[in-house]
């Protein structure tokens, strides 16, 4: 069961109706933007934000993007001809019976602008903030140049150390992907590429995300204790 709130009010000029039509979607935009800022600040300064909250923000942002379409579906389904979709149509229709189309056009322009703003916020959240910017990181790993990645030489990581990391990964049930590759280098004498039989093996270790709700709350309490300690020191001065 769901409920719909109906508000009776008086209006004198078109600016009031425009504000009422845009207020619902704009309020969701501001709430979504607040959630995005909280997630970004938590990941930047606390280094932790629960995955479930990130998913909730993503779904809330998607609903905010399609807020106008949800309004249209609800108004048509309930046959509410005084809903947000028809307010400007009725406003111009009272002045002139043939001017109702202007109200529909103005409603479309208002929600089109809000749709563009919501898409911009939603895109930046999904690509750069959601799950600590995982999508942006995957894109950079796929399209990045080799010079942007640090690959240690054989002398920098010993075989015993590498084997130790592999064993620790198996104990902790981490996923480790091993890729073997052949190196091809140009031969300056024959001016052709020469394939070498040596192999380069890379270990990619993926750890489990330990940022749970309890750890997030512990991080907040620790941050608040540090802020309170700093304020007490400033107060003593």
C-alpha positions in Angstrom: 0.0 0.0 0.0 1.3 3.5 -0.9 0.1 7.0 -0.1 0.0 10.2 -2.1 0.0 13.6 -0.4 -2.2 16.3 -1.8 -1.6 19.9 -0.9 -4.1 22.7 -1.5 -2.6 26.1 -2.1 -3.3 29.4 -3.8 -1.2 30.7 -6.7 -1.2 34.0 -8.5 1.5 33.8 -11.1 3.3 31.2 -13.1 6.5 31.3 -11.0 4.7 29.7 -8.1 3.5 26.8 -10.3 7.0 26.4 -11.8 8.5 26.1 -8.3 5.9 23.5 -7.3 6.5 21.4 -10.4 10.3 21.5 -10.0 10.4 21.1 -6.2 9.8 17.4 -6.0 12.6 16.4 -8.5 14.9 19.2 -7.2 14.5 17.9 -3.6 15.5 14.4 -4.6 18.5 15.9 -6.5 19.7 17.7 -3.4 19.2 14.6 -1.2 21.2 12.5 -3.8 23.9 15.1 -3.9 24.1 15.1 -0.1 24.5 11.3 -0.2 27.3 11.6 -2.8 29.2 14.2 -0.8 29.0 12.0 2.4 30.3 9.0 0.5 33.1 11.0 -1.1 34.2 12.6 2.1 34.1 9.2 4.0 36.2 7.5 1.3 38.7 10.4 1.2 39.2 11.1 4.9 38.0 7.9 6.7 39.0 5.5 3.9 35.9 3.5 4.5 32.3 3.5 3.4 30.0 0.4 3.5 29.3 -1.3 0.2 25.6 -1.6 1.0 25.3 2.1 1.4 27.1 2.7 -1.9 24.6 0.4 -3.7 21.7 2.2 -2.0 23.0 5.6 -3.2 23.4 4.2 -6.7 19.8 3.0 -6.8 18.5 6.2 -5.3 20.4 8.2 -7.9 18.9 6.0 -10.7 15.4 6.7 -9.3 16.2 10.4 -9.1 17.3 10.4 -12.8 13.9 8.9 -13.8 11.9 10.9 -11.3 9.9 12.7 -14.0 8.9 9.5 -15.7 7.8 8.1 -12.4 5.7 11.2 -11.8 4.1 10.8 -15.2 3.3 7.2 -14.6 1.7 7.9 -11.2 -0.4 10.8 -12.5 -1.7 8.8 -15.4 -2.2 5.7 -13.3 -4.2 7.5 -10.6 -5.9 9.8 -13.2 -4.8 12.8 -11.2 -5.3 15.6 -13.7 -4.2 18.1 -11.0 -0.8 16.4 -10.5 2.6 17.9 -11.2 2.4 16.8 -14.8 -0.7 18.8 -15.5 -0.3 21.9 -13.2 1.1 24.2 -15.8 -1.3 22.9 -18.4 -4.2 23.8 -16.2 -2.6 27.2 -15.3 -2.4 28.3 -19.0 -5.7 26.6 -19.8 -7.5 28.8 -17.4 -6.3 31.9 -19.2 -6.9 30.5 -22.7 -8.3 27.1 -23.6 -5.9 26.9 -26.5 -2.8 27.7 -24.4 -2.5 24.4 -22.5 0.2 23.1 -24.8 2.5 25.9 -23.5 2.2 24.5 -20.0 3.2 21.0 -21.3 6.1 22.4 -23.1 7.3 24.4 -20.1 7.0 21.3 -17.9 9.1 19.3 -20.4 11.8 22.0 -20.4 12.0 22.2 -16.6 12.3 18.4 -16.2 14.7 18.1 -19.1 17.1 20.5 -17.4 16.8 18.6 -14.1 17.3 15.3 -16.0 20.6 16.6 -17.4 21.8 17.8 -14.0 20.8 14.4 -12.4 22.5 12.5 -15.2 25.7 14.5 -14.7 25.7 13.9 -10.9 24.8 10.2 -11.4 27.6 9.7 -14.0 30.3 11.3 -11.8 29.2 9.2 -8.8 29.1 5.9 -10.6 32.4 6.4 -12.4 34.5 8.2 -9.8 33.0 7.7 -6.3 30.9 4.5 -6.3 32.8 1.6 -4.6 35.8 3.9 -4.2 36.0 4.7 -7.9 36.2 1.0 -9.0 34.8 1.6 -12.5 37.3 4.4 -13.2 40.1 2.2 -11.9 39.1 -0.7 -14.1 38.9 1.6 -17.1 42.4 3.0 -16.4 43.8 -0.5 -16.0 42.4 -1.6 -19.4 43.3 1.5 -21.4 46.3 2.8 -19.5 49.8 2.8 -21.0 52.5 0.5 -19.8 54.5 3.5 -18.6 51.8 4.4 -16.1 52.1 1.0 -14.2 54.9 0.0 -11.9 56.1 -3.6 -12.6 58.9 -4.6 -10.2 62.0 -6.3 -11.7 63.2 -9.7 -10.7 65.8 -8.2 -8.4 63.2 -6.2 -6.5 60.9 -9.1 -5.5 62.5 -12.4 -4.6 61.0 -15.8 -5.4 60.7 -16.7 -1.7 58.8 -13.5 -1.0 56.5 -14.1 -4.0 55.9 -17.6 -2.9 55.1 -16.4 0.6 52.5 -13.9 -0.7 50.9 -16.7 -2.7 50.7 -18.9 0.3 49.2 -16.1 2.4 46.7 -15.5 -0.3 45.6 -19.1 -0.4 45.2 -19.2 3.4 43.1 -16.0 3.3 41.0 -17.3 0.4 42.1 -14.4 -1.8 41.6 -14.7 -5.5 44.9 -14.7 -7.4 45.1 -14.6 -11.1 48.3 -15.8 -12.8 49.0 -14.6 -16.4 51.8 -15.9 -18.5 53.1 -14.0 -21.5 55.8 -14.2 -24.1 58.0 -11.1 -24.7 58.6 -9.9 -28.2 61.5 -7.5 -28.9 62.8 -6.1 -32.2 66.1 -7.4 -33.5 68.3 -4.5 -34.7 70.3 -6.8 -37.0 67.5 -8.4 -39.0 65.0 -5.5 -38.5 62.4 -8.0 -37.4 60.6 -8.9 -34.2 62.1 -11.8 -32.3 60.0 -13.9 -29.9 61.7 -14.9 -26.6 60.7 -18.1 -24.8 61.0 -16.5 -21.3 57.8 -15.9 -19.5 56.7 -13.1 -17.2 54.2 -14.1 -14.5 52.1 -11.5 -12.7 50.1 -12.1 -9.6 47.0 -10.0 -9.1 45.7 -10.2 -5.6 42.2 -9.2 -4.8 41.4 -8.8 -1.1 38.0 -8.8 0.5 36.4 -5.4 1.4 36.5 -5.2 5.2 34.6 -1.9 5.3 31.5 -3.0 7.1 29.0 -0.9 8.9 30.7 -1.6 12.3 34.1 -0.6 11.0 32.6 2.5 9.4 31.1 3.6 12.8 34.4 2.8 14.5 36.1 5.1 12.0 33.6 7.8 12.6 34.1 7.6 16.4 37.8 7.7 16.0 37.6 10.7 13.8 35.3 12.5 16.2 37.6 11.8 19.1 40.5 13.3 17.2 38.4 16.4 16.3 37.3 16.7 20.0 40.9 16.4 21.2 42.0 19.1 18.7 39.2 21.4 19.8 40.1 20.9 23.5 43.7 21.8 22.8 42.7 24.9 20.9 40.4 25.8 23.8 43.2 25.5 26.4 45.2 28.0 24.4 
